[in-house]
């Protein structure tokens, strides 16, 4: 298991919103559409997103943007 320590952990909604620039409704809609990482239960009344999942989503989105920009 070769995983960076910084990839292990959870982000809560305010951090996910800050990192992605998305609003709460957009995040949940994109989750429902299957284009955003799913949240996981981290307590009886708390959810979070795995750091590695959000990081991966951001990198994938950045790569797509770079590919689309190169086509212009």
C-alpha positions as CSV (number, residue, x, y, z in Angstrom):
1,X,0.0,0.0,0.0
2,X,1.9,3.0,-1.3
3,X,-0.3,5.9,-0.5
4,X,0.7,9.4,0.5
5,X,-0.4,10.4,4.0
6,X,-1.9,13.5,2.7
7,X,-4.3,11.4,0.6
8,X,-5.7,9.6,3.6
9,X,-8.4,11.5,5.4
10,X,-11.8,13.1,4.8
11,X,-13.0,16.5,3.7
12,X,-16.2,18.0,4.9
13,X,-18.6,20.0,2.8
14,X,-17.1,23.5,3.4
15,X,-13.7,22.2,2.3
16,X,-15.1,20.4,-0.7
17,X,-16.9,23.6,-1.8
18,X,-13.8,25.7,-1.3
19,X,-11.5,23.3,-3.3
20,X,-14.0,22.7,-6.2
21,X,-15.7,26.1,-6.4
22,X,-19.0,24.3,-6.5
23,X,-22.0,24.9,-4.4
24,X,-23.7,22.4,-2.2
25,X,-26.6,21.7,-4.6
26,X,-24.2,21.3,-7.5
27,X,-22.1,18.8,-5.6
28,X,-25.2,16.7,-4.7
29,X,-26.6,16.9,-8.2
30,X,-23.3,15.8,-9.7
31,X,-23.1,13.0,-7.3
32,X,-26.6,11.9,-8.4
33,X,-25.5,12.1,-12.0
34,X,-22.4,10.0,-11.2
35,X,-19.9,12.6,-12.2
36,X,-18.6,13.6,-8.7
37,X,-17.2,11.4,-6.0
38,X,-19.7,10.0,-3.5
39,X,-19.6,11.0,0.1
40,X,-19.0,8.4,2.8
41,X,-20.5,8.2,6.3
42,X,-17.9,9.2,8.9
43,X,-20.2,9.3,11.8
44,X,-23.8,8.8,12.7
45,X,-24.8,12.2,11.3
46,X,-21.7,13.2,9.4
47,X,-20.4,12.6,5.8
48,X,-17.2,13.5,4.2
49,X,-15.3,12.9,1.0
50,X,-12.0,11.0,0.7
51,X,-9.2,13.4,0.0
52,X,-7.8,11.1,-2.7
53,X,-11.2,11.0,-4.5
54,X,-11.6,14.8,-4.6
55,X,-7.9,15.2,-5.6
56,X,-8.4,12.7,-8.4
57,X,-11.6,14.4,-9.6
58,X,-9.8,17.8,-9.7
59,X,-6.9,16.3,-11.6
60,X,-9.2,14.6,-14.1
61,X,-11.2,17.8,-14.6
62,X,-7.9,19.7,-15.2
63,X,-6.7,17.2,-17.7
64,X,-10.0,17.4,-19.6
65,X,-9.8,21.2,-19.6
66,X,-6.3,21.0,-21.0
67,X,-7.3,18.6,-23.7
68,X,-10.3,20.7,-24.7
69,X,-8.2,23.9,-24.7
70,X,-5.6,22.2,-27.0
71,X,-8.3,21.5,-29.6
72,X,-9.1,25.2,-30.0
